[in-house]
Each structure stands twice: as structure tokens, then as C-alpha cells.
Amino acid sequence: MRNRCSNPKEQYRHWRDRGITVCERWEKFENFYEDMGPRPSDKHSLDRIDVDGDYELGNCRWATQSEQQRNRTDAFKLVIRGKLMSIADAAAAHGVKANTAKRRIRFYGWDPELAVTAPAHSQPPKPYKRKKRVRVEAKEDKR
């Protein structure tokens, strides 16, 4: 955690360049442990709830890898029934695979709520026009 925020190596730029810091209280491990408690299992690691926020009490939790994947800066998020959620969470709540929902939105142009709530193998809403794929052919160089 502290290394990610202060290490000058290129691989840590995602934390350092966004100004993410560790709160002063957590500079002492005893304080961190008092605030966060023990790690629940080997499958849990520290996660920031607000990915642009600092490492501090109120913005950190113990989370599994799948929970952390849904909380990334590049995670596909949507508003479903007034609630912001990851596409993975929304799709799972309605029994649809996340990749199916993503494809329905990105490729077929479905409404996001319909994309995660319509059962698998559903037909697209009418009227429907599939996006045309543009084929680009190389031109010969005539010199």
C-alpha cells in the first residue's frame, strides 16, 4: 500500500500520478490493524472503495479478487433502476453473463437496462438494425 503510493518505478504510476496517498495514521501498522482488523482470509486483500480516494479508514475494505475487479477505474458501469453498479453485478443479479450484456450494449446497441434484464438468447428489441461492419481493402500503390 505505501509502496504503491510512493515508489518512483513506472509500474506504480497509476497510484502515484493520481495523487493517492496513505493517511498519516496508517504509517504505523498498529493503527492500520486497529482500524481494519485482520484479513478475513487468504482470498482477501485491501481495496479502496473510491478508486480515486486515499488509503484511509472509511475508504478501504477487505475484498476478494472478483470484488476488486468490479471496482476498477476501467470497469464497465451502468445505472440500473437508479443504482450505479458494475455490469458484472447487474448481469449476475438477472442471470445473464456479463459478456452477453456487454455485447448487447456495445455491438448491438441495446439499452443497458434491457441488456442485463433480458433472458439469454433473447431477440433484440424491434425496430432493430444491426450495425454494418465496414470492410477496408488495401489499395495498390500505383507509381
VMD Tcl script that draws the C-alpha trace (Angstrom):
set ca {
  {0.00 0.00 0.00}
  {2.66 2.52 0.99}
  {4.98 1.29 -1.76}
  {2.31 1.79 -4.45}
  {1.83 5.42 -3.47}
  {5.47 6.46 -3.21}
  {7.57 4.15 -5.43}
  {9.08 6.05 -8.41}
  {9.08 2.94 -10.64}
  {6.88 3.11 -13.75}
  {4.63 0.22 -12.67}
  {3.34 2.27 -9.73}
  {2.46 5.42 -11.71}
  {-1.28 4.57 -11.63}
  {-1.36 5.31 -7.90}
  {1.42 7.90 -7.60}
  {0.38 10.09 -10.55}
  {-3.23 10.25 -9.35}
  {-2.06 11.62 -6.01}
  {-3.27 8.63 -3.97}
  {-1.72 8.62 -0.51}
  {-1.80 6.65 2.72}
  {-3.28 8.50 5.67}
  {-0.83 9.59 8.32}
  {-2.44 7.38 10.96}
  {-1.71 4.25 8.91}
  {2.01 4.96 8.75}
  {2.09 2.84 11.93}
  {0.97 -0.73 11.29}
  {-0.65 -0.97 14.72}
  {-3.08 1.82 13.80}
  {-3.86 0.23 10.45}
  {-4.53 -3.11 12.14}
  {-6.72 -1.46 14.78}
  {-8.81 0.24 12.07}
  {-9.02 -2.61 9.52}
  {-8.66 -5.72 11.65}
  {-7.17 -8.97 10.41}
  {-7.53 -10.06 6.81}
  {-10.66 -12.29 6.68}
  {-8.99 -14.96 4.52}
  {-6.15 -15.55 2.09}
  {-8.59 -14.66 -0.69}
  {-8.99 -11.09 0.59}
  {-6.76 -8.08 0.08}
  {-7.06 -4.37 0.74}
  {-9.34 -2.47 -1.65}
  {-10.24 1.22 -1.89}
  {-13.99 1.80 -2.24}
  {-13.45 5.07 -4.13}
  {-10.69 4.10 -6.56}
  {-9.52 7.72 -6.73}
  {-9.53 8.16 -2.95}
  {-6.73 7.67 -0.47}
  {-5.90 4.69 1.68}
  {-7.77 5.68 4.84}
  {-10.45 4.46 7.19}
  {-13.84 4.77 5.52}
  {-12.42 4.26 2.04}
  {-10.83 0.83 2.49}
  {-12.22 -2.66 2.89}
  {-11.12 -6.26 2.65}
  {-12.29 -7.60 -0.72}
  {-11.91 -10.67 -2.89}
  {-10.33 -10.50 -6.34}
  {-13.72 -10.59 -8.07}
  {-14.99 -7.72 -5.90}
  {-11.88 -5.73 -6.73}
  {-12.22 -6.40 -10.47}
  {-15.67 -4.80 -10.34}
  {-14.22 -1.73 -8.63}
  {-11.53 -0.83 -11.18}
  {-11.26 2.57 -12.85}
  {-11.92 0.91 -16.22}
  {-14.84 -1.25 -15.05}
  {-17.96 -1.11 -17.23}
  {-20.58 0.58 -15.01}
  {-24.25 1.31 -15.65}
  {-27.25 2.77 -13.90}
  {-29.93 0.14 -13.44}
  {-33.17 1.24 -11.80}
  {-31.44 4.32 -10.39}
  {-28.48 2.43 -8.92}
  {-24.90 2.63 -10.22}
  {-23.42 -0.85 -10.49}
  {-20.87 -2.81 -12.45}
  {-22.14 -4.65 -15.48}
  {-20.94 -7.89 -13.88}
  {-23.08 -7.29 -10.77}
  {-26.11 -6.17 -12.79}
  {-25.90 -9.12 -15.16}
  {-25.37 -11.63 -12.34}
  {-28.40 -10.28 -10.49}
  {-30.54 -11.09 -13.54}
  {-28.94 -14.39 -14.55}
  {-27.19 -13.04 -17.65}
  {-23.48 -13.40 -18.41}
  {-21.57 -10.11 -18.24}
  {-20.06 -10.68 -21.70}
  {-23.53 -11.18 -23.16}
  {-24.70 -7.89 -21.65}
  {-21.58 -6.06 -22.87}
  {-22.02 -7.40 -26.40}
  {-25.70 -6.42 -26.42}
  {-24.78 -2.85 -25.48}
  {-21.59 -2.30 -27.46}
  {-22.23 -4.28 -30.61}
  {-25.99 -4.43 -30.94}
  {-26.84 -1.06 -29.36}
  {-29.32 -2.37 -26.77}
  {-30.50 -0.18 -23.91}
  {-28.26 -1.03 -20.89}
  {-31.15 -1.98 -18.61}
  {-32.67 -4.27 -21.22}
  {-29.24 -5.77 -21.96}
  {-28.87 -7.04 -18.38}
  {-32.52 -7.95 -17.71}
  {-33.49 -9.78 -20.91}
  {-33.01 -13.56 -20.68}
  {-30.18 -15.22 -22.56}
  {-30.89 -15.90 -26.24}
  {-33.49 -13.12 -26.37}
  {-34.09 -11.41 -29.66}
  {-33.13 -7.74 -29.91}
  {-35.90 -5.18 -29.46}
  {-37.79 -4.04 -32.56}
  {-37.06 -1.98 -34.61}
  {-33.54 -3.29 -34.85}
  {-30.78 -2.51 -37.28}
  {-27.52 -4.32 -36.93}
  {-24.50 -2.08 -37.22}
  {-22.78 -2.60 -40.53}
  {-19.19 -3.66 -40.46}
  {-17.06 -1.56 -42.73}
  {-14.62 -3.52 -44.80}
  {-11.47 -1.68 -45.67}
  {-9.47 -3.01 -48.56}
  {-5.88 -2.12 -49.20}
  {-5.31 -0.03 -52.31}
  {-2.46 -0.76 -54.64}
  {0.24 1.82 -54.79}
  {0.36 2.92 -58.46}
  {3.65 4.66 -59.09}
}
mol new
graphics top color blue
foreach p $ca { graphics top sphere $p radius 0.5 }
foreach p [lrange $ca 0 end-1] q [lrange $ca 1 end] { graphics top cylinder $p $q radius 0.2 }
display resetview
